[in-house]
């Protein structure tokens, strides 16, 4: 997961880096062009001065030839040759070995004509360009430094400004994270002077009010329906008990009553489980204490050992000394439902094992085929058509695990069902 501020800064920083990389060759080409242009202007100025000064001296041809010969030998950057016909001027860049610097150097050159006392001379004017590289490097270094300084300042100011501007959003987010439907009160959202955040908070207030109202109605309906069903179910069950005790019924009638009695028992269990789910969701089991898992399993053994023996199922238990902070009733319901589930899906002659350590609790039992993982923890969904139950036992187990931020998962491996609760 990435923060919103980082997402907004990333394209800006990438764009700035692209501009910086592209600007380096542009700087080089631009400065190089400016430098060459200035050198060309300088060469033409030297040409004009040289031609005017040699002409203004009004020397005889022999003296001019001697002076040019001296300049050609002692003046760096000049070369004179006599020409028979005028040629167009030529400006170019040349890299050659310089005897004075004793190294290969880069020169900007101008090949042009001058006329002195009627004599046409071809003049080569050269200027060393090695300083251009140092100049370009210095300018580039200074430019990159200030560019990075500007970018760092922009990133810093943008983050500071964004944090201040987005502060109401983070405050709203913190309030929403602490909001719980079972609390019965909407979250207190901060007041903001920004129109968009104000509209967001107003929409969230309306949404929370509607959710709380719907939650309250659902809670009341579930509680009322469960309580109202308990009385007629108890009456029907008692009437069926009386009929089953009657001696005037024949065998088919007794079978019908037995089927009806089993159906009423199933409806009663479903009603109790629905009421239990509603209580768990409404946080009516807030009381918590440190519970020894080993002692709790020891208490449950008295209820399950006979059932395992009657089903010819081998039961093994390996529970280390571990303590969990939870509601005692909810933890007992969780372990009971997982044991009942293991008992239901284990064929006769199979085995059930329970292992527990400080980080997880593992229920393993032999099986024929894997259960339907998509509907395993859903309410009223049957994970297997061979062993139909109420469809609420594993849903209750998952609800309890979610309440304590535990993780429950299922897998089938080597002919064994594995239900694991990770603390």
C-alpha positions in Angstrom: 0.0 0.0 0.0 1.2 3.5 -0.9 0.3 6.8 0.7 -1.7 9.4 -1.3 1.0 12.0 -0.8 3.6 9.7 -2.3 1.4 9.0 -5.3 1.0 12.7 -6.0 4.8 13.4 -5.6 6.0 10.5 -7.7 5.0 11.8 -11.2 6.3 15.3 -10.3 9.7 13.9 -9.2 9.9 11.7 -12.3 9.1 14.6 -14.5 11.7 16.7 -12.9 14.3 14.0 -13.3 13.4 13.6 -17.0 13.7 17.4 -17.5 17.1 17.4 -15.7 18.5 14.5 -17.8 17.3 16.1 -21.0 18.6 19.5 -20.0 22.2 18.3 -19.7 22.8 17.8 -23.5 20.7 20.9 -24.3 23.0 22.9 -22.0 26.1 21.5 -23.7 24.8 22.2 -27.2 23.5 25.7 -26.3 26.7 26.8 -24.6 28.9 25.2 -27.3 26.9 27.1 -30.0 27.1 30.4 -28.1 30.9 29.9 -27.5 31.6 29.1 -31.2 29.4 32.1 -32.3 31.3 34.4 -30.0 34.7 33.1 -31.2 33.7 33.5 -34.8 32.8 37.2 -34.1 36.1 37.6 -32.3 38.0 36.1 -35.3 36.4 38.5 -37.7 37.2 41.4 -35.4 40.8 40.3 -35.3 40.8 40.0 -39.1 39.5 43.6 -39.5 42.0 45.0 -37.1 44.9 43.1 -38.6 44.1 44.2 -42.1 43.5 47.9 -41.1 46.7 48.1 -39.0 48.9 46.5 -41.7 47.5 48.8 -44.3 47.8 51.9 -42.2 51.5 51.4 -41.6 52.1 52.2 -45.4 55.2 50.0 -45.4 57.0 48.8 -48.6 56.2 45.3 -49.7 59.5 43.8 -48.5 58.9 45.2 -44.9 55.3 43.8 -45.0 56.6 40.4 -46.0 59.2 40.4 -43.2 56.6 41.5 -40.6 54.1 38.8 -41.7 56.9 36.2 -41.6 57.8 37.3 -38.1 54.1 37.1 -37.0 53.7 33.8 -38.6 56.5 32.4 -36.5 56.1 34.0 -33.2 52.4 34.9 -32.8 50.3 31.9 -31.6 47.1 31.3 -33.5 48.0 33.0 -36.7 49.2 31.5 -40.0 49.8 33.5 -43.2 50.1 32.2 -46.8 50.1 34.1 -50.0 47.0 33.4 -52.2 46.5 33.8 -55.9 42.8 34.2 -55.9 40.2 35.1 -53.2 38.3 32.2 -51.5 35.2 32.2 -49.3 35.6 32.4 -45.6 35.5 29.2 -43.6 34.8 28.7 -39.9 35.3 25.2 -38.4 36.4 23.3 -35.3 39.5 21.3 -35.3 41.2 18.9 -32.9 45.0 18.6 -33.3 48.2 18.3 -31.5 49.5 21.6 -30.0 53.3 21.8 -29.7 53.0 24.6 -27.2 50.6 22.7 -24.8 52.2 19.4 -25.8 48.8 17.8 -26.0 45.8 17.3 -28.3 43.7 20.4 -28.1 40.4 21.6 -29.7 40.6 24.8 -31.7 38.0 27.1 -33.4 39.4 28.2 -36.7 38.7 31.0 -39.3 40.2 30.8 -42.8 39.9 34.2 -44.5 41.5 36.6 -46.9 43.1 40.0 -46.3 44.7 42.4 -48.8 47.8 44.4 -47.8 49.5 46.7 -50.4 47.7 44.9 -53.1 48.9 41.5 -52.0 46.3 38.8 -51.2 47.1 36.8 -48.1 45.3 33.8 -46.8 45.1 34.0 -43.0 44.3 31.2 -40.5 43.2 32.4 -37.1 42.9 29.8 -34.3 41.6 30.0 -30.8 42.0 27.2 -28.2 38.6 26.0 -27.1 39.6 23.8 -24.2 38.2 26.3 -21.8 34.7 25.7 -23.1 34.6 22.2 -21.5 35.5 23.7 -18.1 33.0 26.4 -18.6 30.2 24.0 -19.6 31.1 21.7 -16.6 31.0 24.6 -14.2 27.7 25.9 -15.5 26.2 22.4 -15.6 27.3 21.7 -12.0 25.9 25.0 -10.7 22.7 24.5 -12.7 22.3 20.9 -11.4 22.9 22.0 -7.8 20.3 24.7 -7.9 17.9 22.4 -9.8 18.2 19.7 -7.1 17.9 22.4 -4.4 14.8 23.7 -6.1 13.4 20.2 -6.4 14.1 19.3 -2.8 12.5 22.5 -1.6 9.5 21.8 -3.8 9.1 18.3 -2.4 9.5 19.5 1.1 7.1 22.4 0.8 4.6 20.2 -1.1 4.6 17.6 1.6 4.2 20.2 4.3 1.5 22.0 2.5 -0.3 18.7 1.5 -0.1 17.5 5.1 -1.7 20.6 6.3 -4.4 20.6 3.6 -5.1 16.9 4.0 -5.2 17.0 7.8 -9.0 17.1 8.0 -9.1 14.0 5.7 -6.8 12.0 8.0 -8.8 13.2 11.1 -12.0 12.0 9.4 -10.3 8.7 8.5 -9.2 8.2 12.1 -12.7 8.9 13.4 -14.1 6.4 10.9 -11.6 3.7 12.0 -12.8 4.0 15.6 -16.5 3.9 14.5 -18.4 0.8 15.5 -22.1 0.1 14.7 -22.6 -1.8 18.0 -21.6 1.4 19.8 -24.8 3.1 18.7 -23.3 6.5 18.2 -21.9 8.1 15.0 -18.3 9.1 14.8 -17.4 12.6 15.7 -16.1 14.1 12.4 -13.8 17.1 12.5 -14.9 20.5 11.3 -13.1 21.7 8.1 -13.0 25.0 6.3 -12.5 23.2 3.0 -15.7 22.8 1.0 -14.9 19.3 -0.3 -14.1 18.0 3.1 -17.2 19.6 4.6 -19.3 17.9 1.9 -17.6 14.6 2.6 -18.2 14.8 6.3 -21.9 15.6 5.8 -22.3 12.6 3.4 -20.5 10.4 6.0 -22.8 11.7 8.8 -25.9 10.8 6.7 -24.5 7.4 5.9 -23.6 6.6 9.5 -27.1 7.8 10.7 -28.8 5.6 8.1 -26.5 2.6 9.0 -27.1 3.0 12.7 -30.9 3.2 12.1 -30.8 0.1 9.9 -28.6 -1.7 12.4 -30.9 -0.9 15.3 -33.9 -2.1 13.4 -32.2 -5.3 12.4 -31.0 -5.9 16.0 -34.5 -5.4 17.4 -36.0 -7.6 14.7 -33.6 -10.4 15.4 -34.0 -10.3 19.1 -37.7 -10.0 19.0 -38.1 -12.7 16.4 -35.9 -15.1 18.4 -37.6 -14.4 21.6 -41.1 -14.7 20.1 -40.2 -18.0 18.5 -39.0 -19.5 21.7 -42.4 -19.7 23.3 -44.4 -21.4 20.4 -41.5 -23.7 19.7 -41.5 -24.8 23.4 -45.2 -25.3 23.3 -45.1 -27.4 20.1 -42.2 -29.5 21.5 -44.1 -30.2 24.8 -47.2 -31.2 22.8 -45.2 -33.5 20.7 -43.7 -35.0 23.9 -47.2 -35.7 25.2 -48.2 -37.3 21.9 -45.1 -39.5 21.8 -46.0 -40.8 25.2 -49.5 -41.8 24.1 -50.1 -45.6 23.6 -53.0 -45.2 21.2 -50.7 -44.4 18.3 -49.6 -46.9 15.7 -46.2 -47.3 14.2 -46.7 -44.9 11.2 -48.1 -42.2 13.4 -45.2 -42.6 15.8 -42.8 -42.2 12.9 -44.6 -39.0 11.7 -44.4 -37.6 15.3 -40.7 -38.6 15.6 -39.9 -36.7 12.3 -41.8 -33.7 13.5 -40.0 -33.8 16.8 -36.6 -33.9 15.1 -37.6 -31.0 12.9 -38.7 -28.9 15.9 -35.4 -29.7 17.6 -33.5 -28.5 14.5 -35.6 -25.3 14.4 -35.0 -24.7 18.1 -31.2 -25.1 17.6 -31.3 -22.7 14.6 -33.2 -20.2 16.6 -30.7 -20.4 19.5 -27.8 -20.1 17.1 -29.3 -17.1 15.4 -29.9 -15.4 18.7 -26.2 -16.2 19.7 -25.0 -14.7 16.4 -27.0 -11.6 17.0 -25.5 -11.2 20.5 -22.0 -11.7 19.2 -22.5 -9.1 16.4 -24.0 -6.7 18.9 -21.0 -7.1 21.3 -23.0 -8.5 24.2 -20.0 -10.6 25.2 -17.6 -7.8 26.2 -16.3 -9.4 29.4 -12.9 -10.9 28.9 -10.5 -12.8 31.1 -7.4 -15.0 30.8 -8.4 -18.5 30.0 -6.3 -21.7 30.1 -7.0 -23.5 26.8 -5.8 -26.9 28.3 -8.3 -26.6 31.2 -11.1 -25.7 28.9 -10.4 -28.8 26.7 -10.3 -30.9 29.8 -13.8 -29.7 30.7 -15.0 -30.4 27.2 -13.6 -33.9 27.2 -16.4 -35.1 29.5 -19.0 -34.1 27.0 -17.3 -35.5 23.9 -15.4 -38.7 24.9 -18.6 -40.8 25.0 -19.7 -39.4 21.7 -16.3 -40.3 20.1 -16.4 -43.8 21.6 -20.0 -44.4 20.4 -19.0 -43.4 16.9 -15.9 -45.6 17.1 -13.6 -42.5 16.4 -10.1 -42.3 17.9 -9.6 -39.0 19.6 -6.1 -37.6 20.5 -5.3 -34.3 22.1 -2.0 -32.5 22.4 -2.6 -29.1 24.0 0.3 -27.1 25.5 0.0 -24.7 28.4 -1.4 -21.5 26.7 -3.6 -18.7 27.8 -6.0 -16.6 25.7 -7.7 -13.4 26.7 -11.3 -13.7 25.6 -14.9 -14.2 26.8 -15.1 -17.7 28.4 -18.5 -18.5 26.8 -17.4 -17.4 23.3 -14.1 -19.4 23.5 -16.1 -22.5 24.7 -18.6 -22.1 21.9 -15.7 -21.8 19.3 -14.0 -25.0 20.6 -17.3 -26.9 20.9 -18.4 -26.0 17.3 -15.1 -27.1 15.9 -15.2 -30.4 17.8 -18.8 -31.0 16.7 -17.8 -30.2 13.1 -14.9 -32.7 13.3 -17.2 -35.3 14.8 -19.8 -34.8 12.0 -17.4 -35.1 9.1 -15.3 -38.1 10.5 -16.4 -41.5 9.3 -16.7 -44.4 11.7 -13.3 -45.8 12.6 -11.6 -42.6 11.7 -9.6 -40.3 14.0 -9.8 -36.7 15.3 -6.7 -34.9 16.7 -6.3 -31.5 18.4 -3.0 -29.7 18.7 -2.4 -26.3 20.2 0.6 -24.1 20.9 1.1 -20.4 21.6 0.3 -19.2 18.1 -2.4 -21.6 16.6 -5.0 -24.3 17.3 -5.3 -27.2 14.8 -8.3 -29.5 14.5 -7.6 -32.5 12.1 -9.9 -35.3 11.3 -10.0 -38.0 8.6 -12.3 -37.5 5.7 -13.2 -38.9 2.3 -13.4 -35.7 0.1 -12.7 -32.0 0.7 -15.5 -29.7 1.8 -16.8 -26.8 -0.3 -14.6 -24.0 0.8 -16.7 -21.3 -0.9 -19.8 -22.1 1.4 -17.9 -23.5 4.4 -18.3 -20.4 6.7 -21.5 -19.0 5.2 -24.7 -19.0 7.1 -27.2 -21.9 6.3 -24.7 -23.1 3.6 -24.0 -26.8 3.6 -20.3 -27.7 3.0 -21.3 -31.3 2.4 -24.6 -32.9 1.4 -23.7 -36.1 3.2 -23.7 -34.6 6.7 -26.3 -31.8 6.8 -26.4 -29.6 9.9 -27.9 -26.3 10.9 -25.4 -24.4 8.7 -24.5 -22.0 11.5 -21.8 -23.7 13.6 -18.9 -22.7 11.4 -20.5 -19.3 10.8 -20.5 -18.7 14.5 -16.9 -19.9 14.8 -15.8 -17.4 12.1 -17.8 -14.6 13.8 -16.0 -15.3 17.1 -12.6 -15.3 15.4 -13.3 -12.0 13.6 -14.3 -10.4 16.9 -10.9 -11.1 18.4 -8.9 -10.6 15.1 -8.1 -14.3 14.9 -7.8 -16.1 11.6 -9.7 -19.3 10.8 -8.9 -21.3 7.7 -9.6 -24.7 6.2 -7.6 -27.1 3.9 -7.8 -30.8 2.9 -4.6 -32.7 2.7 -3.7 -36.4 2.7 -7.2 -37.5 3.5 -7.6 -35.2 6.5 -9.7 -32.1 7.1 -7.7 -29.3 8.8 -9.3 -26.4 10.6 -6.7 -23.9 11.9 -7.3 -21.0 14.2 -4.3 -18.6 14.1 -4.0 -16.2 17.1 
